[in-house]
Amino acid sequence: MEFTTNGVEYRAAKLTVFDQLKVSRKLLPLIAKLVSDAAILKNAVKDKKADKEHIFKTLETVLPKIADALADMPDESVNAILHPCLKVVMRKSTAGNWTAIFVEDQLMFDDIDLFAMLGIVGRVVVDNMGNFLHALPTKETDTPPAA
């Protein structure tokens, strides 16, 4: 997948199925805290007329709330989400070469700020787990459904 953030072109490969599992395991508690915002994202993903750009724009509206929820997470959990997603992303240079943005647990570009980084990670998550996001709950429930 290719996308542009802050005027810079990026290319993201797919996460391995094992990294998808690791990321989803850490994302689920975060999503549970953001059920209403997750519903907005789910509806954007479900909308057959919505393209990925619409989904990404919707994601940008919930990113600040996600950032707050991330602040409450242990570093290990945050890294388990961010690191696999950042490792699959390359950035296009002015010469046209593609360079990894995340090497040995370090960002390689100083101009990638927090919201740009979260936006990049969000795009990787949506691209890799969009079908998983279809199964998100749309509201909190007090009691489980009867069997």
Biotite code that builds the C-alpha atoms (Angstrom):
import biotite.structure as struc

atoms = struc.array([
    struc.Atom([0.000, 0.000, 0.000], chain_id="A", res_id=1, res_name="MET", atom_name="CA", element="C"),
    struc.Atom([1.271, 3.497, -0.814], chain_id="A", res_id=2, res_name="GLU", atom_name="CA", element="C"),
    struc.Atom([0.107, 6.707, 0.857], chain_id="A", res_id=3, res_name="PHE", atom_name="CA", element="C"),
    struc.Atom([1.192, 10.271, 1.523], chain_id="A", res_id=4, res_name="THR", atom_name="CA", element="C"),
    struc.Atom([1.486, 11.880, 4.947], chain_id="A", res_id=5, res_name="THR", atom_name="CA", element="C"),
    struc.Atom([2.630, 15.486, 5.429], chain_id="A", res_id=6, res_name="ASN", atom_name="CA", element="C"),
    struc.Atom([3.658, 15.602, 1.765], chain_id="A", res_id=7, res_name="GLY", atom_name="CA", element="C"),
    struc.Atom([5.927, 12.552, 2.073], chain_id="A", res_id=8, res_name="VAL", atom_name="CA", element="C"),
    struc.Atom([5.310, 9.319, 0.163], chain_id="A", res_id=9, res_name="GLU", atom_name="CA", element="C"),
    struc.Atom([5.310, 6.053, 2.092], chain_id="A", res_id=10, res_name="TYR", atom_name="CA", element="C"),
    struc.Atom([4.964, 2.401, 1.123], chain_id="A", res_id=11, res_name="ARG", atom_name="CA", element="C"),
    struc.Atom([3.855, -0.268, 3.592], chain_id="A", res_id=12, res_name="ALA", atom_name="CA", element="C"),
    struc.Atom([4.223, -4.017, 3.157], chain_id="A", res_id=13, res_name="ALA", atom_name="CA", element="C"),
    struc.Atom([1.825, -6.464, 4.785], chain_id="A", res_id=14, res_name="LYS", atom_name="CA", element="C"),
    struc.Atom([2.431, -7.620, 8.337], chain_id="A", res_id=15, res_name="LEU", atom_name="CA", element="C"),
    struc.Atom([3.092, -11.317, 8.752], chain_id="A", res_id=16, res_name="THR", atom_name="CA", element="C"),
    struc.Atom([0.124, -13.250, 10.130], chain_id="A", res_id=17, res_name="VAL", atom_name="CA", element="C"),
    struc.Atom([2.042, -13.655, 13.404], chain_id="A", res_id=18, res_name="PHE", atom_name="CA", element="C"),
    struc.Atom([2.624, -9.899, 13.669], chain_id="A", res_id=19, res_name="ASP", atom_name="CA", element="C"),
    struc.Atom([-1.054, -9.332, 12.849], chain_id="A", res_id=20, res_name="GLN", atom_name="CA", element="C"),
    struc.Atom([-1.947, -11.591, 15.769], chain_id="A", res_id=21, res_name="LEU", atom_name="CA", element="C"),
    struc.Atom([0.482, -9.844, 18.131], chain_id="A", res_id=22, res_name="LYS", atom_name="CA", element="C"),
    struc.Atom([-0.779, -6.397, 17.154], chain_id="A", res_id=23, res_name="VAL", atom_name="CA", element="C"),
    struc.Atom([-4.442, -7.390, 17.380], chain_id="A", res_id=24, res_name="SER", atom_name="CA", element="C"),
    struc.Atom([-3.924, -8.918, 20.858], chain_id="A", res_id=25, res_name="ARG", atom_name="CA", element="C"),
    struc.Atom([-2.583, -5.599, 22.113], chain_id="A", res_id=26, res_name="LYS", atom_name="CA", element="C"),
    struc.Atom([-5.117, -3.501, 20.197], chain_id="A", res_id=27, res_name="LEU", atom_name="CA", element="C"),
    struc.Atom([-8.207, -5.259, 21.537], chain_id="A", res_id=28, res_name="LEU", atom_name="CA", element="C"),
    struc.Atom([-7.993, -3.755, 25.057], chain_id="A", res_id=29, res_name="PRO", atom_name="CA", element="C"),
    struc.Atom([-7.362, -0.351, 23.514], chain_id="A", res_id=30, res_name="LEU", atom_name="CA", element="C"),
    struc.Atom([-10.348, -0.728, 21.191], chain_id="A", res_id=31, res_name="ILE", atom_name="CA", element="C"),
    struc.Atom([-12.526, -1.877, 24.094], chain_id="A", res_id=32, res_name="ALA", atom_name="CA", element="C"),
    struc.Atom([-11.822, 1.467, 25.802], chain_id="A", res_id=33, res_name="LYS", atom_name="CA", element="C"),
    struc.Atom([-12.835, 3.282, 22.638], chain_id="A", res_id=34, res_name="LEU", atom_name="CA", element="C"),
    struc.Atom([-15.955, 1.334, 21.658], chain_id="A", res_id=35, res_name="VAL", atom_name="CA", element="C"),
    struc.Atom([-17.968, 4.333, 20.466], chain_id="A", res_id=36, res_name="SER", atom_name="CA", element="C"),
    struc.Atom([-15.074, 5.651, 18.408], chain_id="A", res_id=37, res_name="ASP", atom_name="CA", element="C"),
    struc.Atom([-14.438, 2.125, 17.143], chain_id="A", res_id=38, res_name="ALA", atom_name="CA", element="C"),
    struc.Atom([-18.064, 2.051, 15.974], chain_id="A", res_id=39, res_name="ALA", atom_name="CA", element="C"),
    struc.Atom([-17.440, 5.144, 13.869], chain_id="A", res_id=40, res_name="ILE", atom_name="CA", element="C"),
    struc.Atom([-14.383, 3.466, 12.359], chain_id="A", res_id=41, res_name="LEU", atom_name="CA", element="C"),
    struc.Atom([-16.272, 0.196, 11.868], chain_id="A", res_id=42, res_name="LYS", atom_name="CA", element="C"),
    struc.Atom([-19.066, 1.973, 10.005], chain_id="A", res_id=43, res_name="ASN", atom_name="CA", element="C"),
    struc.Atom([-16.509, 3.624, 7.746], chain_id="A", res_id=44, res_name="ALA", atom_name="CA", element="C"),
    struc.Atom([-14.913, 0.234, 7.053], chain_id="A", res_id=45, res_name="VAL", atom_name="CA", element="C"),
    struc.Atom([-18.332, -1.415, 6.477], chain_id="A", res_id=46, res_name="LYS", atom_name="CA", element="C"),
    struc.Atom([-19.552, 1.279, 4.083], chain_id="A", res_id=47, res_name="ASP", atom_name="CA", element="C"),
    struc.Atom([-19.218, -0.328, 0.654], chain_id="A", res_id=48, res_name="LYS", atom_name="CA", element="C"),
    struc.Atom([-19.005, 3.130, -0.919], chain_id="A", res_id=49, res_name="LYS", atom_name="CA", element="C"),
    struc.Atom([-16.167, 4.214, 1.370], chain_id="A", res_id=50, res_name="ALA", atom_name="CA", element="C"),
    struc.Atom([-12.690, 3.979, -0.033], chain_id="A", res_id=51, res_name="ASP", atom_name="CA", element="C"),
    struc.Atom([-9.545, 3.553, 2.052], chain_id="A", res_id=52, res_name="LYS", atom_name="CA", element="C"),
    struc.Atom([-8.969, 7.308, 2.032], chain_id="A", res_id=53, res_name="GLU", atom_name="CA", element="C"),
    struc.Atom([-12.358, 7.836, 3.727], chain_id="A", res_id=54, res_name="HIS", atom_name="CA", element="C"),
    struc.Atom([-11.448, 5.185, 6.286], chain_id="A", res_id=55, res_name="ILE", atom_name="CA", element="C"),
    struc.Atom([-8.097, 6.880, 6.899], chain_id="A", res_id=56, res_name="PHE", atom_name="CA", element="C"),
    struc.Atom([-9.785, 10.269, 7.331], chain_id="A", res_id=57, res_name="LYS", atom_name="CA", element="C"),
    struc.Atom([-12.162, 8.704, 9.853], chain_id="A", res_id=58, res_name="THR", atom_name="CA", element="C"),
    struc.Atom([-9.176, 7.187, 11.625], chain_id="A", res_id=59, res_name="LEU", atom_name="CA", element="C"),
    struc.Atom([-7.584, 10.629, 11.856], chain_id="A", res_id=60, res_name="GLU", atom_name="CA", element="C"),
    struc.Atom([-10.592, 11.877, 13.841], chain_id="A", res_id=61, res_name="THR", atom_name="CA", element="C"),
    struc.Atom([-10.168, 9.167, 16.463], chain_id="A", res_id=62, res_name="VAL", atom_name="CA", element="C"),
    struc.Atom([-6.353, 9.327, 16.617], chain_id="A", res_id=63, res_name="LEU", atom_name="CA", element="C"),
    struc.Atom([-6.241, 11.922, 19.430], chain_id="A", res_id=64, res_name="PRO", atom_name="CA", element="C"),
    struc.Atom([-8.442, 9.686, 21.600], chain_id="A", res_id=65, res_name="LYS", atom_name="CA", element="C"),
    struc.Atom([-6.294, 6.706, 20.711], chain_id="A", res_id=66, res_name="ILE", atom_name="CA", element="C"),
    struc.Atom([-3.226, 8.710, 21.720], chain_id="A", res_id=67, res_name="ALA", atom_name="CA", element="C"),
    struc.Atom([-4.784, 9.343, 25.133], chain_id="A", res_id=68, res_name="ASP", atom_name="CA", element="C"),
    struc.Atom([-5.591, 5.662, 25.567], chain_id="A", res_id=69, res_name="ALA", atom_name="CA", element="C"),
    struc.Atom([-2.068, 4.750, 24.474], chain_id="A", res_id=70, res_name="LEU", atom_name="CA", element="C"),
    struc.Atom([-0.723, 6.998, 27.215], chain_id="A", res_id=71, res_name="ALA", atom_name="CA", element="C"),
    struc.Atom([-2.336, 4.678, 29.770], chain_id="A", res_id=72, res_name="ASP", atom_name="CA", element="C"),
    struc.Atom([-0.810, 1.517, 28.284], chain_id="A", res_id=73, res_name="MET", atom_name="CA", element="C"),
    struc.Atom([2.441, -0.099, 29.491], chain_id="A", res_id=74, res_name="PRO", atom_name="CA", element="C"),
    struc.Atom([5.442, 0.576, 27.222], chain_id="A", res_id=75, res_name="ASP", atom_name="CA", element="C"),
    struc.Atom([5.671, -3.109, 26.311], chain_id="A", res_id=76, res_name="GLU", atom_name="CA", element="C"),
    struc.Atom([2.115, -3.108, 24.947], chain_id="A", res_id=77, res_name="SER", atom_name="CA", element="C"),
    struc.Atom([2.625, 0.129, 23.024], chain_id="A", res_id=78, res_name="VAL", atom_name="CA", element="C"),
    struc.Atom([5.816, -1.224, 21.469], chain_id="A", res_id=79, res_name="ASN", atom_name="CA", element="C"),
    struc.Atom([4.055, -4.476, 20.548], chain_id="A", res_id=80, res_name="ALA", atom_name="CA", element="C"),
    struc.Atom([1.659, -2.403, 18.417], chain_id="A", res_id=81, res_name="ILE", atom_name="CA", element="C"),
    struc.Atom([3.950, 0.286, 17.030], chain_id="A", res_id=82, res_name="LEU", atom_name="CA", element="C"),
    struc.Atom([7.135, -1.628, 16.242], chain_id="A", res_id=83, res_name="HIS", atom_name="CA", element="C"),
    struc.Atom([5.729, -4.312, 13.891], chain_id="A", res_id=84, res_name="PRO", atom_name="CA", element="C"),
    struc.Atom([3.692, -1.679, 12.039], chain_id="A", res_id=85, res_name="CYS", atom_name="CA", element="C"),
    struc.Atom([6.596, 0.739, 11.649], chain_id="A", res_id=86, res_name="LEU", atom_name="CA", element="C"),
    struc.Atom([9.015, -2.000, 10.538], chain_id="A", res_id=87, res_name="LYS", atom_name="CA", element="C"),
    struc.Atom([7.036, -2.635, 7.334], chain_id="A", res_id=88, res_name="VAL", atom_name="CA", element="C"),
    struc.Atom([7.038, 1.019, 6.199], chain_id="A", res_id=89, res_name="VAL", atom_name="CA", element="C"),
    struc.Atom([9.414, 2.605, 3.688], chain_id="A", res_id=90, res_name="MET", atom_name="CA", element="C"),
    struc.Atom([9.761, 6.281, 2.773], chain_id="A", res_id=91, res_name="ARG", atom_name="CA", element="C"),
    struc.Atom([10.489, 7.661, -0.683], chain_id="A", res_id=92, res_name="LYS", atom_name="CA", element="C"),
    struc.Atom([13.448, 10.022, -0.887], chain_id="A", res_id=93, res_name="SER", atom_name="CA", element="C"),
    struc.Atom([13.736, 12.959, -3.254], chain_id="A", res_id=94, res_name="THR", atom_name="CA", element="C"),
    struc.Atom([16.068, 10.777, -5.361], chain_id="A", res_id=95, res_name="ALA", atom_name="CA", element="C"),
    struc.Atom([13.298, 8.184, -5.665], chain_id="A", res_id=96, res_name="GLY", atom_name="CA", element="C"),
    struc.Atom([14.873, 5.577, -3.395], chain_id="A", res_id=97, res_name="ASN", atom_name="CA", element="C"),
    struc.Atom([12.855, 3.813, -0.693], chain_id="A", res_id=98, res_name="TRP", atom_name="CA", element="C"),
    struc.Atom([14.285, 3.746, 2.844], chain_id="A", res_id=99, res_name="THR", atom_name="CA", element="C"),
    struc.Atom([13.025, 1.962, 5.951], chain_id="A", res_id=100, res_name="ALA", atom_name="CA", element="C"),
    struc.Atom([11.614, 4.426, 8.498], chain_id="A", res_id=101, res_name="ILE", atom_name="CA", element="C"),
    struc.Atom([12.199, 2.179, 11.528], chain_id="A", res_id=102, res_name="PHE", atom_name="CA", element="C"),
    struc.Atom([15.451, 0.289, 12.083], chain_id="A", res_id=103, res_name="VAL", atom_name="CA", element="C"),
    struc.Atom([16.636, -1.381, 15.302], chain_id="A", res_id=104, res_name="GLU", atom_name="CA", element="C"),
    struc.Atom([13.726, 0.147, 17.233], chain_id="A", res_id=105, res_name="ASP", atom_name="CA", element="C"),
    struc.Atom([14.582, 3.699, 16.124], chain_id="A", res_id=106, res_name="GLN", atom_name="CA", element="C"),
    struc.Atom([12.774, 6.091, 13.783], chain_id="A", res_id=107, res_name="LEU", atom_name="CA", element="C"),
    struc.Atom([15.141, 7.086, 10.992], chain_id="A", res_id=108, res_name="MET", atom_name="CA", element="C"),
    struc.Atom([13.536, 10.474, 10.254], chain_id="A", res_id=109, res_name="PHE", atom_name="CA", element="C"),
    struc.Atom([13.354, 13.390, 12.694], chain_id="A", res_id=110, res_name="ASP", atom_name="CA", element="C"),
    struc.Atom([10.377, 14.984, 10.926], chain_id="A", res_id=111, res_name="ASP", atom_name="CA", element="C"),
    struc.Atom([8.025, 12.120, 11.842], chain_id="A", res_id=112, res_name="ILE", atom_name="CA", element="C"),
    struc.Atom([6.164, 13.530, 14.835], chain_id="A", res_id=113, res_name="ASP", atom_name="CA", element="C"),
    struc.Atom([3.753, 11.703, 17.152], chain_id="A", res_id=114, res_name="LEU", atom_name="CA", element="C"),
    struc.Atom([0.616, 12.240, 15.088], chain_id="A", res_id=115, res_name="PHE", atom_name="CA", element="C"),
    struc.Atom([2.387, 11.408, 11.811], chain_id="A", res_id=116, res_name="ALA", atom_name="CA", element="C"),
    struc.Atom([3.701, 8.215, 13.417], chain_id="A", res_id=117, res_name="MET", atom_name="CA", element="C"),
    struc.Atom([0.271, 7.264, 14.767], chain_id="A", res_id=118, res_name="LEU", atom_name="CA", element="C"),
    struc.Atom([-1.260, 8.032, 11.368], chain_id="A", res_id=119, res_name="GLY", atom_name="CA", element="C"),
    struc.Atom([1.282, 5.777, 9.644], chain_id="A", res_id=120, res_name="ILE", atom_name="CA", element="C"),
    struc.Atom([0.640, 2.998, 12.156], chain_id="A", res_id=121, res_name="VAL", atom_name="CA", element="C"),
    struc.Atom([-3.120, 3.502, 11.754], chain_id="A", res_id=122, res_name="GLY", atom_name="CA", element="C"),
    struc.Atom([-2.868, 3.069, 7.991], chain_id="A", res_id=123, res_name="ARG", atom_name="CA", element="C"),
    struc.Atom([-0.861, -0.137, 8.435], chain_id="A", res_id=124, res_name="VAL", atom_name="CA", element="C"),
    struc.Atom([-3.425, -1.447, 10.936], chain_id="A", res_id=125, res_name="VAL", atom_name="CA", element="C"),
    struc.Atom([-6.387, -0.667, 8.669], chain_id="A", res_id=126, res_name="VAL", atom_name="CA", element="C"),
    struc.Atom([-4.645, -2.138, 5.633], chain_id="A", res_id=127, res_name="ASP", atom_name="CA", element="C"),
    struc.Atom([-3.732, -5.330, 7.481], chain_id="A", res_id=128, res_name="ASN", atom_name="CA", element="C"),
    struc.Atom([-6.725, -5.794, 9.745], chain_id="A", res_id=129, res_name="MET", atom_name="CA", element="C"),
    struc.Atom([-9.576, -4.079, 7.964], chain_id="A", res_id=130, res_name="GLY", atom_name="CA", element="C"),
    struc.Atom([-11.514, -7.340, 7.806], chain_id="A", res_id=131, res_name="ASN", atom_name="CA", element="C"),
    struc.Atom([-10.872, -7.821, 11.536], chain_id="A", res_id=132, res_name="PHE", atom_name="CA", element="C"),
    struc.Atom([-12.288, -4.339, 12.223], chain_id="A", res_id=133, res_name="LEU", atom_name="CA", element="C"),
    struc.Atom([-15.608, -5.433, 10.666], chain_id="A", res_id=134, res_name="HIS", atom_name="CA", element="C"),
    struc.Atom([-16.180, -7.615, 13.743], chain_id="A", res_id=135, res_name="ALA", atom_name="CA", element="C"),
    struc.Atom([-15.829, -4.785, 16.264], chain_id="A", res_id=136, res_name="LEU", atom_name="CA", element="C"),
    struc.Atom([-18.779, -4.151, 18.587], chain_id="A", res_id=137, res_name="PRO", atom_name="CA", element="C"),
    struc.Atom([-20.814, -1.030, 17.896], chain_id="A", res_id=138, res_name="THR", atom_name="CA", element="C"),
    struc.Atom([-21.776, -0.332, 21.514], chain_id="A", res_id=139, res_name="LYS", atom_name="CA", element="C"),
    struc.Atom([-21.002, -1.445, 25.015], chain_id="A", res_id=140, res_name="GLU", atom_name="CA", element="C"),
    struc.Atom([-23.354, -4.030, 26.471], chain_id="A", res_id=141, res_name="THR", atom_name="CA", element="C"),
    struc.Atom([-24.143, -4.497, 30.141], chain_id="A", res_id=142, res_name="ASP", atom_name="CA", element="C"),
    struc.Atom([-25.183, -8.125, 29.839], chain_id="A", res_id=143, res_name="THR", atom_name="CA", element="C"),
    struc.Atom([-24.064, -10.833, 27.450], chain_id="A", res_id=144, res_name="PRO", atom_name="CA", element="C"),
    struc.Atom([-26.632, -11.993, 24.887], chain_id="A", res_id=145, res_name="PRO", atom_name="CA", element="C"),
    struc.Atom([-28.745, -14.982, 25.921], chain_id="A", res_id=146, res_name="ALA", atom_name="CA", element="C"),
    struc.Atom([-27.633, -18.320, 24.555], chain_id="A", res_id=147, res_name="ALA", atom_name="CA", element="C"),
])
